[in-house]
């Protein structure tokens, strides 16, 4: 996706960027790093310190939670739960 398309997407589709001036949006886009992730690849972990701010340009992320016992082992009666995020 080219920078013009990214600027348009952010301005029109992402509420946090609606009110940014053209100049600030340009600076933001110039500093962006666009990445791709494989299906089922983790992009964040619950409880981990946030190190970046991400915007999904295409695709459909899901969340997964896995209940653990205090010993760090997955309980047999619980399976991984997946939830599709609606963007």
C-alpha positions in Angstrom: 0.0 0.0 0.0 1.5 3.4 -1.0 1.7 6.3 1.4 -1.1 8.2 -0.2 -3.4 5.2 0.3 -2.3 4.8 3.9 -3.0 8.5 4.6 -6.4 8.2 3.1 -7.2 5.0 5.0 -6.1 6.5 8.4 -7.9 9.7 7.9 -11.2 8.1 6.7 -11.3 4.8 8.6 -9.5 5.2 11.9 -11.2 7.5 14.3 -8.0 8.4 16.2 -6.6 10.1 13.1 -9.7 12.0 11.8 -8.7 15.3 13.4 -5.0 15.2 12.5 -3.8 18.0 10.3 -2.4 17.1 6.9 1.1 18.0 8.1 0.9 15.8 11.2 -0.6 12.9 9.3 2.2 13.2 6.8 4.8 13.0 9.6 3.1 10.0 11.1 3.0 8.2 7.8 6.6 8.9 7.1 7.5 7.2 10.3 5.4 4.2 9.8 6.7 0.7 9.4 4.2 -1.5 7.5 4.4 -5.2 8.3 2.7 -8.4 7.4 1.8 -11.2 9.7 1.1 -14.9 8.9 -2.2 -16.5 9.8 -2.3 -17.4 13.5 0.9 -15.4 14.2 0.9 -13.5 17.5 1.2 -9.8 17.2 0.7 -9.0 20.9 0.6 -10.9 24.2 -1.8 -10.3 27.1 0.1 -8.6 29.9 3.1 -7.7 27.9 4.3 -4.1 27.8 3.1 -2.3 24.7 6.0 -1.4 22.4 4.1 -0.1 19.4 0.7 1.1 18.2 -0.7 -1.0 15.4 -3.4 -0.3 12.8 -4.8 -3.2 10.8 -4.9 -2.2 7.2 -6.4 -5.4 5.8 -7.3 -8.8 7.1 -9.2 -9.9 10.2 -7.4 -10.3 13.5 -8.6 -12.7 16.1 -8.0 -12.9 19.8 -7.1 -16.0 21.6 -7.1 -16.7 25.3 -5.8 -19.8 26.9 -6.6 -20.5 30.6 -3.7 -21.6 32.6 -3.3 -23.2 36.0 -1.1 -21.6 38.6 1.6 -24.1 37.6 1.7 -22.7 34.1 0.2 -25.8 32.5 -2.9 -25.7 30.4 -5.8 -27.4 32.1 -7.3 -30.4 30.3 -10.9 -29.2 30.7 -10.1 -25.9 28.9 -9.3 -25.4 25.3 -8.0 -22.4 23.4 -10.8 -19.9 22.8 -10.7 -17.8 19.6 -12.8 -14.7 18.9 -13.0 -12.9 15.5 -12.7 -9.2 15.9 -15.1 -7.1 13.8 -13.4 -4.0 12.4 
